[in-house]
Amino acid sequence: MQQNSSYSSQLKQQLIVSDIKSKCCAAAELSAFLLMHGENNFKLKDKNLVRRINGLASKAKSIGFEKRVYFCKNKKTGICYGVEIYRGNSVCYNEEQSKFCCSNSFLRGCFLYSGYIASPDKPARAEIAFKNNLAAEICKKQLYQCGIPYNVTKRNDREVVYIKSINGVSDFLAHIGAVGAMLEFENRNIIKKGNSDANRMMNCDNANLDKSVAAAARQTALLSSFMKTATFETLPEQLKEIAILRVENESLSLKELGMLLVPVLSKSGVAHRLKKLEEMAGHINVNQ
Ligand SMILES: [Zn+2]
């Protein structure tokens, strides 16, 4: 990890305890760790990361991953533990066969291992430093497929893939499953830039009722068809949830929709999520 790691560390800790949804994704994330680490023995300072790797190996057991957890004693820090991963012959990350969900999991694994993200009050930047060429190639391909613009540089013999556009960083966060961070990132950037479009969305329902009714109808129509697509299934739960609520409750205002969520989400928070969904559905209309 590089410079000013506190925000990165917090974000990683959130991702480390996130759900491991399926064994295919567990195998992909674990493969990322193996490639990034360059060996199969993980004795890391970050206990939670060791736990994550252990959890991934448990989940991916039926597709050929084995593990051995071990304990060791350290005079300074007391007992620590590590995990050793073994792969069956047939298992290795195959990007041709991988599903979209797995590619995102692979990206998350690489980010957790050696990624960095600037805190939202700094200029936008997300990066991953690679020692391993194959891991770098898989990540670049995935970013390209997601339409996330990136650049490449060298630092200490490592290939550093970085993203510096606001939309790029926001999309990257969504793809690796850091939805909370994505929303926070977008909020701060919108406040910072005084983004008129988002402000219009935020003020929409008290500014003009007709307009908000029209917006709700537009969103409902757009989201109903978006919900039938395979892409929708791959979205983070927080986004799916608000899309379903919007479609099922066309007459509710943004504030009222936010009240249906646990925990309650502000009007602007709801507006941001819906805006994100509309962008993803590919039909954003800035004039409305
Ligand atoms: Zn998967």
Residues whose N, C-alpha, C, O or C-beta is under 5 A from the ligand:
A	BS01	ZN	C24 C25 K99 C101 C102
